[in-house]
Structure formats: C-alpha cells, structure tokens
C-alpha cells in the first residue's frame, strides 16, 4: 500500500501499519521467549525503531514482551513472567523507586541475585520519576483505555502490506507534524482531531490509536514523548522525530483530503522552499 502523505511530506522513514493476529507472522523479528525478569525489561521501541529503519516486521506476544507496558500497548495477554515486586513494584518504578520499602528492597535483592544490570537496579531502586508517587501512577493506569486482547501484534511497513492495518504510524519532524495535525482537523468540526496523551512510547503508537479505532470520530495520536522510550531510540532514529499515529479510517480520510487542503496551496509549498525536510533541502509537493 502506498501513501500520498509519505510522498508529499518527504518522510525520512516509511510509515508503518499495526495489526493484531491470532497467528504469528512468518519472518518477523521478536524478543526471545522468557519466563523470568532476570534479563531486564527490554523496551519494545527498540524493535519498533528497527522496523522503521530496516523494514523487517516486528512481532510481540505475551511470551516475548519484556515490559508489562508492551502487553497493554498492543492488547496482549499478561506477560508470562511476574514483575519484580508485583503491581506495587511497577507503580514504584515509575515514581519514587523501590528502595524505600521492605517489599521493594526484597525485589531488588532478587534482581541482584538474578544478575540484573546496574542500569536496571538503578532504575528499579530509585524510580524513573515520571509521576510524583505510586498513587498517581495507579490512577493513571486505571484511566488508560482498554482494547480487546489478541495473541499477537505485528508492525510492518505500510508499503509491504496487502490488507489494511488497524492503525498507521508516521515519524515526523516539527514541520511534518504541523502539517499532519492540520490535516487531521481539516474535515472535522472544532479542534479535536489530535490528542497527545501522557503515555509510554509504545502505548502512544499502539494502545491509544488502537482504542481510537473504536470511536465514531477517531483522533490521531502524537507520541514518542516518553523519556525512557526516546532514550532507547536515539541511536537508531535520532533525536528530532515524534510519532503521529492514526486509525486506518482516519488515515484514509487524511489521504483523500490532501489535494483539497492547504497542501496544494502556495503557502505550504513556500514553507518547504529552503527548509530542512526529511533530512535534505527540497520543495514540498
């Protein structure tokens, strides 16, 4: 499947499609299956970044995810291993850390005995500081959307797909993001065509746009604002891109509106002259 927006915006990386499946996808890259947490969490965005850069599909399942957020992000069953310190340990990881309570210190000892890296022990012990306290993390979890569970989630280049995906993901610089945000609102009343949730990077390309598929007026989702996820992707994709994800029907709507919108006007074309678009100086179509 080809994208008019990919060509007009001169995207640095081809867009991806996301779909869930009852069967594994042949040839897709995935993390090795595991039954314990000993190796650390392993961010899903590493595999996502590799798909953007190299094109080989990535696949996730409850047997291979290395972070509970990934299972939530792609609508998978709970991981086949237990998170250190249980649910409370995950709340403390994202806030104040686990070193301040007996249960947390016991989980740290288990991680040390299992050979966890210094980085994992530091993050687990001191916390990532994304929320002030575990209670706020719990409220944040509870407010997240939920999507139907499927055995597998697959990400692959849209151009390689024969059937429509559930959602489409672009990587965009600031000017491309401005164009996509404007186009998402082009045929809508008001200004609610795009949302920016406070979410893990994998959730902003998976959970939130997949949940928008269930809405009568689906929105696009700006993401990759997760500090941890961005750290994972820097060496592969650079530091200047954000994700712009949308349900398939919104993607089709935006594609159909390109020629009638600002993208065919002189203002937009003028912005492109002499601007750094997709890594090179070129005029936008």
Backbone bond lengths (Angstrom), bond angles and torsions (degrees), N, CA, C in turn:
res aa  C-N    CA-C-N  psi(-1)  N-CA   C-N-CA  omega(-1)  CA-C   N-CA-C  phi
1 X - - - 1.461 - - 1.525 109.95 -
2 X 1.306 116.40 133.10 1.453 121.42 -179.33 1.524 110.28 -101.63
3 X 1.325 117.03 154.43 1.455 123.06 -179.05 1.521 110.37 -120.86
4 X 1.329 116.39 124.59 1.457 121.56 174.49 1.522 109.92 -63.61
5 X 1.327 116.93 -39.92 1.461 120.75 -178.59 1.523 111.72 -65.10
6 X 1.315 117.04 -37.95 1.457 119.31 177.17 1.525 110.98 -56.80
7 X 1.339 116.39 -43.86 1.461 120.71 -178.78 1.526 111.56 -71.33
8 X 1.340 116.79 -44.68 1.464 120.32 -176.53 1.526 111.94 -66.51
9 X 1.324 116.43 -36.80 1.466 120.33 -177.34 1.522 113.26 -88.11
10 X 1.333 117.00 -8.48 1.454 120.85 -177.69 1.535 110.58 53.99
11 X 1.329 114.80 52.79 1.465 119.71 -177.77 1.525 111.05 -60.43
12 X 1.321 115.90 141.94 1.465 121.32 179.36 1.519 111.59 -68.83
13 X 1.338 116.11 -33.87 1.463 121.35 -179.77 1.527 109.00 -128.52
14 X 1.323 118.49 137.77 1.467 120.73 178.41 1.529 111.25 -59.57
15 X 1.335 117.52 145.86 1.470 120.30 179.48 1.523 112.13 -67.69
16 X 1.331 114.65 155.69 1.463 121.94 178.84 1.521 110.44 -110.01
17 X 1.326 115.43 152.88 1.449 121.85 168.97 1.513 109.61 -109.64
18 X 1.330 116.46 149.02 1.468 122.83 177.39 1.525 108.49 -121.29
19 X 1.321 116.12 132.61 1.450 120.20 172.68 1.519 108.74 -146.24
20 X 1.332 115.82 154.55 1.461 121.55 174.52 1.519 109.13 -103.87
21 X 1.322 116.59 154.91 1.453 121.21 -172.82 1.525 110.84 -145.97
22 X 1.320 114.83 153.67 1.462 120.38 174.11 1.520 111.45 -83.54
23 X 1.328 116.64 -13.77 1.458 121.95 -177.17 1.527 110.33 -125.12
24 X 1.336 118.18 150.78 1.471 120.63 176.47 1.520 111.21 -66.09
25 X 1.331 116.49 153.70 1.456 121.59 -179.58 1.527 109.28 -96.29
26 X 1.328 118.60 120.34 1.476 120.61 -177.12 1.525 111.86 -60.79
27 X 1.325 116.02 134.46 1.456 121.32 175.19 1.509 115.59 82.13
28 X 1.324 118.14 -0.35 1.465 120.26 -179.47 1.526 110.76 -76.60
29 X 1.312 116.65 145.10 1.460 122.48 176.59 1.525 108.57 -82.32
30 X 1.323 116.53 140.46 1.466 121.11 177.45 1.520 108.83 -151.58
31 X 1.319 115.99 165.22 1.455 120.36 171.79 1.527 108.68 -71.06
32 X 1.320 116.64 154.60 1.458 120.91 177.68 1.530 109.76 -68.42
33 X 1.331 118.79 145.20 1.470 121.09 176.42 1.523 110.58 -58.83
34 X 1.323 115.64 149.88 1.473 119.17 179.43 1.518 109.69 -149.54
35 X 1.312 115.65 158.20 1.461 122.14 179.26 1.517 112.34 -119.88
36 X 1.320 118.16 -7.80 1.456 121.41 179.76 1.524 108.93 -132.72
37 X 1.324 114.82 171.93 1.453 121.35 -179.83 1.527 111.50 -96.04
38 X 1.301 118.69 6.33 1.461 121.92 -168.09 1.519 113.81 -55.23
39 X 1.337 117.95 -32.57 1.456 120.07 -175.49 1.509 115.56 -83.97
40 X 1.328 118.99 2.14 1.455 121.13 -175.88 1.512 111.17 91.75
41 X 1.368 115.51 176.43 1.460 115.91 -172.19 1.520 114.26 -80.70
42 X 1.268 122.78 -40.16 1.466 121.05 179.28 1.514 112.16 68.87
43 X 1.316 117.19 101.72 1.457 122.23 -172.35 1.528 111.44 -75.29
44 X 1.334 116.09 132.19 1.459 121.49 177.79 1.517 112.07 -60.36
45 X 1.337 117.30 -26.61 1.456 119.93 -175.92 1.520 112.13 -68.06
46 X 1.321 117.09 -17.67 1.473 119.00 173.61 1.528 109.65 -62.65
47 X 1.334 117.01 -46.95 1.459 120.22 179.18 1.526 111.00 -68.55
48 X 1.336 117.32 -38.84 1.467 120.70 178.68 1.523 110.16 -60.51
49 X 1.328 116.55 -45.23 1.469 120.43 179.10 1.518 111.36 -60.93
50 X 1.323 116.84 -37.74 1.467 120.20 179.24 1.538 110.76 -65.97
51 X 1.333 117.28 -35.94 1.464 119.27 176.90 1.523 110.00 -63.41
52 X 1.333 116.76 -45.36 1.459 119.84 179.29 1.527 111.27 -59.45
53 X 1.303 117.16 -43.51 1.456 120.36 -173.67 1.527 112.96 -81.50
54 X 1.336 117.20 -38.06 1.466 120.22 -170.63 1.521 114.52 -110.39
55 X 1.329 117.49 -24.80 1.455 120.10 175.86 1.511 116.81 95.63
56 X 1.323 118.93 -14.92 1.458 119.39 179.13 1.531 109.41 -72.60
57 X 1.339 118.94 130.89 1.468 120.92 -178.41 1.530 112.33 -59.93
58 X 1.329 115.45 154.83 1.466 122.48 174.34 1.521 108.60 -119.61
59 X 1.318 115.23 148.32 1.460 120.64 -178.45 1.527 109.51 -134.88
60 X 1.327 115.98 142.36 1.457 122.08 178.38 1.524 109.46 -127.09
61 X 1.331 115.33 144.80 1.460 121.84 173.91 1.523 107.77 -147.30
62 X 1.332 116.46 171.24 1.464 119.65 179.44 1.525 111.66 -65.15
63 X 1.332 117.54 -20.91 1.458 121.74 179.43 1.528 112.32 -80.20
64 X 1.334 117.43 -20.96 1.460 120.15 -172.47 1.519 114.66 -116.86
65 X 1.334 119.17 -14.07 1.468 119.39 -178.86 1.522 109.86 -66.23
66 X 1.322 116.03 143.58 1.462 121.08 -178.50 1.524 112.23 -114.66
67 X 1.312 116.34 12.31 1.466 121.48 176.93 1.524 106.91 -149.98
68 X 1.324 118.72 132.23 1.474 119.73 -179.38 1.514 112.80 -60.61
69 X 1.353 117.94 -26.22 1.462 120.40 177.94 1.520 110.71 -62.15
70 X 1.334 117.17 -33.88 1.463 120.72 -179.44 1.522 111.21 -64.81
71 X 1.323 116.94 -40.33 1.459 120.11 178.23 1.519 110.51 -61.30
72 X 1.332 116.69 -43.36 1.466 120.46 177.13 1.518 110.64 -65.90
73 X 1.334 116.95 -40.51 1.463 121.78 -174.84 1.521 112.62 -61.52
74 X 1.321 117.06 -36.94 1.457 119.74 -174.28 1.522 113.33 -111.75
75 X 1.324 116.97 13.54 1.454 120.25 175.56 1.515 113.33 65.84
76 X 1.345 116.35 44.63 1.459 121.98 -179.95 1.525 110.10 -102.40
77 X 1.324 115.84 166.39 1.461 119.75 172.67 1.517 109.48 -66.59
78 X 1.329 116.48 162.43 1.463 120.14 179.04 1.521 109.82 -57.21
79 X 1.349 117.70 146.63 1.464 120.70 -179.17 1.513 112.65 -56.06
80 X 1.332 115.43 155.91 1.463 121.35 -177.98 1.524 112.54 -78.36
81 X 1.350 117.57 3.62 1.458 121.56 178.77 1.525 108.58 -128.04
82 X 1.297 116.23 163.64 1.464 121.66 -178.84 1.525 110.45 -97.60
83 X 1.331 116.55 137.64 1.454 120.35 178.44 1.525 109.44 -72.46
84 X 1.329 118.29 137.62 1.470 120.76 179.77 1.529 111.62 -56.98
85 X 1.308 116.47 128.48 1.455 120.01 -178.95 1.510 113.81 78.88
86 X 1.337 117.13 6.29 1.455 121.10 178.05 1.520 112.96 65.91
87 X 1.323 115.14 -158.10 1.460 121.46 -179.02 1.526 111.29 -57.94
88 X 1.343 116.09 -41.78 1.465 119.69 179.21 1.517 112.34 -61.99
89 X 1.336 116.73 -35.18 1.452 119.98 178.13 1.513 112.35 -63.30
90 X 1.340 116.91 -37.56 1.462 119.85 178.41 1.522 111.47 -70.17
91 X 1.339 116.84 -36.08 1.469 119.88 177.03 1.518 111.08 -64.08
92 X 1.328 115.36 -42.15 1.464 119.63 -179.15 1.534 111.33 -71.56
93 X 1.343 117.29 -33.05 1.464 120.04 178.44 1.529 110.77 -57.74
94 X 1.310 117.12 -43.08 1.458 120.81 -175.99 1.522 113.50 -82.09
95 X 1.326 116.68 -2.16 1.468 119.30 -178.37 1.525 111.37 -129.05
96 X 1.315 117.01 -100.80 1.461 121.38 -168.96 1.518 114.65 -91.07
97 X 1.341 117.71 -9.04 1.452 120.45 -179.49 1.516 113.52 94.95
98 X 1.320 116.40 170.56 1.458 122.40 -173.67 1.528 114.81 -104.51
99 X 1.321 116.55 -3.38 1.467 118.01 -175.32 1.521 113.35 -76.73
100 X 1.338 118.16 -9.86 1.460 120.47 -174.61 1.508 115.59 -94.25
101 X 1.340 117.65 4.17 1.461 118.76 179.36 1.530 109.36 -139.12
102 X 1.317 115.64 157.46 1.462 120.63 -175.83 1.518 111.67 -61.94
103 X 1.323 117.10 -44.07 1.464 120.54 -179.62 1.534 110.89 -62.01
104 X 1.330 115.60 -41.40 1.449 120.10 179.42 1.515 111.99 -66.30
105 X 1.343 117.02 -41.63 1.471 120.04 179.97 1.523 110.90 -65.52
106 X 1.330 116.85 -34.29 1.465 119.79 176.84 1.531 110.37 -64.95
107 X 1.337 116.92 -38.81 1.460 120.60 178.46 1.527 110.76 -67.31
108 X 1.334 116.35 -36.98 1.468 120.24 177.38 1.523 110.08 -62.65
109 X 1.343 116.63 -42.54 1.466 120.82 178.44 1.527 111.07 -60.94
110 X 1.326 117.09 -39.54 1.456 120.82 178.22 1.531 110.90 -64.73
111 X 1.334 116.22 -39.55 1.462 120.50 178.55 1.527 110.88 -65.57
112 X 1.335 116.32 -41.84 1.472 120.11 178.55 1.521 110.22 -61.84
113 X 1.337 117.09 -43.85 1.458 120.95 -179.71 1.529 111.72 -64.67
114 X 1.346 115.94 -28.69 1.466 120.13 -179.79 1.520 112.55 -84.77
115 X 1.341 117.27 -2.13 1.453 120.92 177.80 1.511 115.06 85.65
116 X 1.337 117.90 26.43 1.465 120.76 179.28 1.527 110.53 -61.98
117 X 1.318 116.73 148.71 1.458 122.00 -178.32 1.519 111.53 -69.76
118 X 1.324 115.98 163.86 1.465 121.28 177.84 1.527 110.65 -61.77
119 X 1.336 116.90 -38.40 1.464 120.66 179.49 1.527 111.18 -62.51
120 X 1.333 116.64 -45.08 1.462 120.83 179.06 1.522 110.25 -62.35
121 X 1.332 116.98 -44.60 1.469 120.34 -179.05 1.523 111.23 -64.26
122 X 1.327 116.89 -37.76 1.464 120.37 178.92 1.530 111.07 -65.66
123 X 1.335 117.11 -47.90 1.460 120.52 -179.47 1.523 111.04 -64.40
124 X 1.325 116.04 -43.34 1.461 119.56 -177.69 1.524 111.11 -68.62
125 X 1.331 116.53 -38.40 1.459 119.56 -178.22 1.516 113.33 -75.85
126 X 1.327 117.75 -45.72 1.464 121.41 -175.03 1.519 113.83 -93.13
127 X 1.315 117.48 -15.80 1.454 121.22 -179.85 1.523 112.18 82.68
128 X 1.318 115.37 159.26 1.461 120.84 -178.84 1.525 112.74 -92.09
129 X 1.328 117.89 -13.88 1.455 120.37 174.54 1.515 115.33 69.23
130 X 1.335 118.14 29.42 1.462 120.52 179.25 1.530 111.71 -83.16
131 X 1.324 116.87 -21.55 1.465 123.46 172.31 1.527 108.07 -134.25
132 X 1.332 115.72 156.63 1.464 120.46 -174.36 1.525 112.66 -66.73
133 X 1.337 117.19 -38.87 1.464 119.81 -176.05 1.528 110.03 -151.29
134 X 1.341 117.37 163.87 1.471 120.75 -177.29 1.522 113.09 -59.01
135 X 1.322 117.50 -32.90 1.460 119.87 179.56 1.517 112.46 -60.71
136 X 1.322 116.71 -41.72 1.468 120.20 178.38 1.521 111.29 -67.35
137 X 1.328 116.35 -34.46 1.466 119.29 176.76 1.529 109.69 -64.71
138 X 1.341 117.08 -42.93 1.459 120.90 178.90 1.523 112.21 -60.74
139 X 1.343 116.76 -42.00 1.472 120.64 177.41 1.525 110.82 -64.27
140 X 1.318 115.69 -39.07 1.465 121.45 178.55 1.525 109.87 -63.19
141 X 1.327 117.32 -46.76 1.460 121.53 176.09 1.529 111.09 -55.46
142 X 1.328 115.36 -48.48 1.460 120.31 -174.21 1.522 112.32 -63.55
143 X 1.323 116.78 -29.23 1.467 121.09 -177.17 1.524 113.30 -85.13
144 X 1.328 117.68 -8.58 1.469 119.89 -178.39 1.527 110.89 -67.37
145 X 1.337 117.21 147.76 1.465 119.08 175.10 1.518 111.07 -67.19
146 X 1.300 116.51 161.85 1.458 122.28 176.42 1.521 109.08 -125.18
147 X 1.317 116.26 146.46 1.451 122.04 179.94 1.521 108.95 -128.25
148 X 1.333 118.11 157.19 1.471 120.33 -179.98 1.531 111.55 -58.40
149 X 1.319 115.71 144.36 1.464 121.63 -178.04 1.525 110.11 -82.49
150 X 1.336 115.38 136.81 1.468 122.82 173.90 1.528 108.49 -133.12
151 X 1.338 118.38 157.21 1.467 120.11 -177.37 1.525 114.82 -67.84
152 X 1.346 116.66 -35.90 1.467 119.80 -173.95 1.525 110.63 -134.75
153 X 1.334 114.51 148.43 1.462 121.71 171.43 1.523 107.60 -126.09
154 X 1.327 116.69 134.40 1.464 122.28 -175.06 1.517 109.54 -125.83
155 X 1.335 116.61 136.11 1.455 123.37 172.30 1.516 108.55 -118.75
156 X 1.329 116.52 130.66 1.452 121.01 178.30 1.527 109.40 -152.18
157 X 1.333 115.49 163.08 1.452 119.47 179.94 1.530 110.38 -61.67
158 X 1.312 115.22 135.84 1.452 120.75 -178.89 1.530 110.93 -58.36
159 X 1.321 116.97 -37.77 1.462 121.02 -178.57 1.527 112.68 -63.34
160 X 1.330 117.65 -20.27 1.463 121.78 -178.52 1.526 112.59 -94.50
161 X 1.326 117.67 0.60 1.456 121.10 -174.53 1.523 110.73 -94.31
162 X 1.327 115.82 140.90 1.462 121.95 176.88 1.521 111.70 -99.78
163 X 1.324 117.24 -24.54 1.461 122.44 178.72 1.527 109.32 -116.10
164 X 1.342 118.32 149.73 1.467 120.22 179.77 1.531 111.49 -61.31
165 X 1.331 117.95 137.60 1.461 121.06 175.06 1.523 110.72 -81.31
166 X 1.303 116.33 176.56 1.455 120.06 174.31 1.528 111.31 -77.16
167 X 1.325 116.61 -36.64 1.459 121.11 -178.49 1.517 109.59 -146.34
168 X 1.337 115.71 160.33 1.460 123.08 -179.43 1.522 108.35 -123.93
169 X 1.338 116.70 140.43 1.460 122.06 -177.76 1.523 109.88 -123.58
170 X 1.342 116.35 125.50 1.453 122.84 172.30 1.524 108.97 -106.50
171 X 1.317 117.29 152.08 1.452 122.72 163.93 1.520 107.30 -107.51
172 X 1.324 117.08 129.31 1.456 120.93 -171.47 1.516 111.92 -135.76
173 X 1.349 115.46 143.33 1.464 119.53 169.36 1.528 108.11 -83.86
174 X 1.327 118.13 -174.61 1.458 120.07 -170.83 1.529 112.58 -64.27
175 X 1.338 118.51 -40.45 1.454 121.09 -179.75 1.528 111.25 -70.98
176 X 1.313 117.17 -41.96 1.460 120.61 176.81 1.527 110.75 -63.10
177 X 1.341 116.51 -39.02 1.457 120.78 178.48 1.530 110.94 -64.60
178 X 1.328 117.01 -38.99 1.460 120.63 176.75 1.522 110.56 -60.81
179 X 1.331 116.31 -43.02 1.457 120.09 -179.93 1.527 111.61 -65.30
180 X 1.327 117.23 -44.86 1.459 120.90 -179.25 1.524 111.59 -64.33
181 X 1.327 116.93 -40.96 1.462 120.77 179.15 1.521 110.67 -63.60
182 X 1.329 116.69 -43.01 1.462 120.62 178.53 1.518 110.77 -63.94
183 X 1.311 117.83 -43.52 1.458 121.64 -177.80 1.529 111.51 -67.60
184 X 1.327 117.52 -34.58 1.467 120.59 178.69 1.523 111.52 -63.87
185 X 1.319 117.05 -25.18 1.468 121.56 179.41 1.527 113.26 -98.52
186 X 1.324 117.43 -3.04 1.459 122.35 -172.08 1.528 112.91 -57.03
187 X 1.324 117.91 -45.91 1.461 121.78 -175.27 1.524 112.61 -104.50
188 X 1.319 116.54 18.14 1.467 121.39 -176.59 1.528 111.29 -112.50
189 X 1.312 116.39 148.98 1.462 120.30 169.51 1.527 108.82 -72.31
190 X 1.310 116.32 141.16 1.458 119.77 174.97 1.513 112.59 73.62
191 X 1.340 114.52 -153.10 1.469 120.28 -172.61 1.522 112.52 -129.25
192 X 1.320 117.79 26.85 1.466 120.73 -173.34 1.505 115.29 -100.45
193 X 1.331 118.18 27.76 1.451 120.02 -176.25 1.510 115.48 -80.85
194 X 1.350 116.99 -9.82 1.466 121.33 -175.48 1.518 109.12 -138.58
195 X 1.328 116.28 141.67 1.460 121.50 176.41 1.525 109.99 -128.09
196 X 1.334 116.30 150.99 1.468 121.89 176.66 1.531 107.52 -125.64
197 X 1.320 118.32 89.19 1.462 120.02 -178.74 1.526 111.98 -77.50
198 X 1.312 115.63 152.76 1.466 120.99 169.76 1.519 105.98 -81.49
199 X 1.322 117.00 103.30 1.459 120.10 -170.82 1.512 110.50 -155.81
200 X 1.333 115.60 159.18 1.454 120.60 171.37 1.522 109.05 -59.39
201 X 1.328 116.86 151.67 1.463 120.88 -177.38 1.525 111.36 -57.46
202 X 1.331 117.25 -41.06 1.465 120.04 -179.87 1.522 111.23 -65.58
203 X 1.334 117.42 -33.67 1.459 120.06 178.59 1.525 111.87 -71.16
204 X 1.330 116.61 -32.10 1.467 119.29 -178.55 1.527 112.09 -73.38
205 X 1.338 118.46 -19.27 1.463 119.92 174.65 1.525 111.84 -103.95
206 X 1.344 117.15 -13.97 1.449 121.17 -178.85 1.518 112.58 -112.52
207 X 1.318 116.66 -80.76 1.461 122.37 -172.75 1.528 113.50 -51.70
208 X 1.326 116.92 -52.17 1.465 119.02 -172.16 1.522 112.97 -69.52
209 X 1.326 121.04 -49.66 1.466 118.27 175.49 1.527 113.55 -65.49
210 X 1.342 117.89 -33.14 1.460 119.78 176.76 1.532 110.79 -66.54
211 X 1.329 117.00 -36.87 1.464 120.25 175.41 1.523 111.38 -67.28
212 X 1.342 116.64 -34.28 1.463 120.28 178.27 1.529 111.36 -65.30
213 X 1.330 117.12 -22.32 1.466 120.24 176.49 1.524 111.49 -59.50
214 X 1.319 117.13 -24.95 1.459 122.17 -177.26 1.518 112.60 -86.08
215 X 1.331 117.71 -4.45 1.468 122.45 -176.95 1.526 111.34 -91.94
216 X 1.327 116.67 147.90 1.464 120.82 175.31 1.524 111.18 -71.15
217 X 1.322 117.00 -26.10 1.465 121.71 177.77 1.526 108.19 -126.94
218 X 1.324 117.38 75.02 1.471 120.72 -173.72 1.517 112.40 -65.99
219 X 1.326 114.76 148.21 1.455 122.29 179.10 1.523 110.32 -110.34
220 X 1.324 115.10 156.92 1.461 120.64 169.34 1.522 108.41 -82.61
221 X 1.326 116.25 159.22 1.462 121.99 -175.62 1.529 109.40 -127.13
222 X 1.323 116.18 120.98 1.466 121.37 173.84 1.522 107.80 -88.56
223 X 1.323 116.95 133.61 1.451 119.41 -176.09 1.517 114.32 -149.79
224 X 1.315 114.46 -162.11 1.475 124.59 -171.74 1.520 110.06 67.22
225 X 1.326 115.43 34.92 1.462 121.83 174.40 1.519 111.43 -97.08
226 X 1.309 116.06 0.54 1.469 123.11 177.99 1.534 108.96 -72.52
227 X 1.316 117.59 119.21 1.464 122.09 -175.61 1.529 111.31 -59.55
228 X 1.310 116.94 -42.39 1.460 120.73 -179.29 1.528 110.84 -65.79
229 X 1.336 116.70 -45.34 1.456 120.67 179.54 1.523 112.25 -63.50
230 X 1.321 117.17 -39.83 1.464 120.46 179.04 1.526 110.67 -64.33
231 X 1.326 116.09 -38.30 1.457 120.26 177.77 1.528 110.49 -59.86
232 X 1.338 115.95 -39.04 1.464 120.73 179.25 1.523 111.56 -64.26
233 X 1.328 117.44 -36.43 1.462 121.46 -170.84 1.517 114.69 -92.29
234 X 1.320 119.25 -12.55 1.460 121.91 -172.89 1.524 112.83 -52.18
235 X 1.324 116.31 -50.15 1.465 119.77 -173.96 1.531 112.48 -68.42
236 X 1.334 117.61 -16.38 1.463 121.32 -177.42 1.523 112.05 -101.08
237 X 1.327 117.01 -42.82 1.465 120.81 -173.17 1.522 114.36 -115.07
238 X 1.329 118.44 -7.73 1.456 119.84 -175.96 1.519 111.64 88.31
239 X 1.336 115.70 -176.39 1.459 120.38 -170.60 1.522 115.14 -109.66
240 X 1.324 118.50 0.77 1.459 119.95 -168.08 1.520 114.58 -111.31
241 X 1.329 119.19 15.44 1.455 121.76 -176.34 1.523 111.47 -116.57
242 X 1.332 115.71 145.01 1.457 123.46 171.26 1.525 108.25 -120.32
243 X 1.310 116.21 161.82 1.458 119.77 177.80 1.523 109.82 -94.07
244 X 1.314 114.63 148.48 1.463 122.48 174.51 1.519 105.42 -134.37
245 X 1.334 115.75 107.50 1.462 121.49 -172.60 1.524 109.89 -116.77
246 X 1.320 115.84 147.49 1.462 119.03 -177.80 1.522 110.18 -152.27
247 X 1.341 116.88 148.87 1.458 119.56 172.54 1.529 110.65 -59.71
248 X 1.310 116.38 155.50 1.463 121.33 -176.38 1.526 112.76 -54.93
249 X 1.338 117.73 -42.51 1.461 118.83 -176.69 1.522 111.73 -68.77
250 X 1.333 117.94 -31.70 1.461 119.27 175.37 1.524 110.36 -71.59
251 X 1.319 116.86 -38.89 1.461 120.15 175.17 1.525 110.75 -56.77
252 X 1.332 117.46 -46.28 1.464 120.76 179.73 1.524 110.88 -63.77
253 X 1.324 116.63 -39.61 1.462 120.46 177.31 1.525 111.20 -60.55
254 X 1.320 116.81 -45.99 1.461 120.80 -179.49 1.524 111.16 -65.06
255 X 1.321 116.91 -42.45 1.461 120.29 178.65 1.530 111.21 -60.18
256 X 1.338 116.72 -40.55 1.466 120.42 -177.46 1.524 112.54 -70.91
257 X 1.346 117.05 -18.97 1.460 120.98 -177.02 1.526 113.90 -96.35
258 X 1.315 117.79 -0.70 1.468 120.36 -174.60 1.521 111.99 -55.98
259 X 1.320 117.73 -52.16 1.461 120.34 -173.21 1.521 113.07 -70.21
260 X 1.326 117.18 -27.37 1.470 120.06 179.74 1.522 112.69 -85.18
261 X 1.306 117.81 -9.30 1.460 121.96 -172.24 1.528 112.10 -96.75
262 X 1.320 114.39 -171.76 1.463 122.89 177.23 1.525 112.57 -56.86
263 X 1.340 116.89 -20.37 1.460 119.69 -175.38 1.527 112.92 -69.30
264 X 1.341 117.10 -13.15 1.467 120.15 175.51 1.529 111.68 -101.68
265 X 1.359 116.97 4.52 1.459 121.00 -175.39 1.530 111.13 -97.24
266 X 1.330 114.82 160.47 1.462 120.82 -175.56 1.528 112.05 -65.68
267 X 1.344 118.22 -31.70 1.468 120.11 -179.69 1.522 110.49 -59.51
268 X 1.340 116.37 -49.51 1.463 119.50 -179.14 1.520 111.62 -64.16
269 X 1.313 115.95 -43.40 1.459 119.02 -179.95 1.528 110.73 -64.25
270 X 1.331 116.28 -34.93 1.454 119.80 178.37 1.508 113.13 -68.37
271 X 1.342 116.62 -35.15 1.463 120.21 177.93 1.521 110.25 -60.34
272 X 1.337 115.91 -35.23 1.452 119.60 -177.06 1.517 114.61 -72.28
273 X 1.311 118.35 -22.24 1.459 120.20 -177.24 1.529 109.95 -70.74
274 X 1.306 115.20 120.98 1.464 119.40 178.38 1.515 114.26 79.11
275 X 1.337 118.00 4.31 1.466 121.76 -179.93 1.520 109.67 -96.29
276 X 1.303 115.84 153.08 1.463 120.85 178.66 1.517 107.80 -84.63
277 X 1.330 116.59 101.50 1.456 121.96 -177.28 1.534 108.33 -116.64
278 X 1.327 115.37 120.75 1.463 120.00 177.38 1.518 112.81 61.26
279 X 1.339 117.64 23.41 1.451 120.21 173.84 1.514 114.70 98.72
280 X 1.364 118.67 -8.63 1.465 120.71 178.79 1.508 109.86 -138.81
281 X 1.316 117.36 158.12 1.455 121.69 176.15 1.521 109.02 -77.89
282 X 1.311 116.95 118.39 1.458 120.18 179.42 1.511 109.35 -158.56
283 X 1.316 116.34 156.54 1.464 120.75 177.85 1.516 109.34 -85.27
284 X 1.323 114.83 137.20 1.458 119.52 178.94 1.520 109.86 -74.09
285 X 1.340 116.23 148.86 1.454 120.35 176.86 1.517 111.61 -75.61
